[in-house]
Amino acid sequence: MVIARNHQGSSRRLGVVLLLAGVASGSLLLLEGAGRPVAAALSGPGVPHLDKLLHAAAHAWLATLFFMGAYLLGKPPARLPRALTCAVLTFALTMLLGTAVELVQAKLGASHGRVFDMWDIAADALGSGLAILFWLVVVWRVSGLYTGGKSGR
């Protein structure tokens, strides 16, 4: 009983740390959205669509932090329903953040080297969606609902 309580307490602490890391990472994305584009500084002739890859990677990172942070803060029994709720909330939050970055860029305009781009939002959705799907599969496998093709009888 004491071990289970300590494990639950450490999981919740880790959840808080992950959520705070997600907030910090999201804040950095907003700041980067107002500055000189990183992709423009890194891209060259050999790296097509680097900006979209960076968008997808950044939002996969955010989705991982927010999903796992929220999941670890939940109560132990219902793993899959909690994971689905975390997935929906995480996707909504990362898409809100991605759209906010694009709106900041639209406000700054081309004079700052920034423009609103719907394909950036699509890349954000792809990165978030793939990360969330990955973590849903992990939760599904760990929760014991996956039987490996066996009928479970």
Summary of the structure (lengths in Angstrom):
residues: 153
radius of gyration: 18.4
end to end distance: 30.2
largest distance: 65.2
contacts: 433
relative contact order: 0.15
helix: 78%
strand: 0%
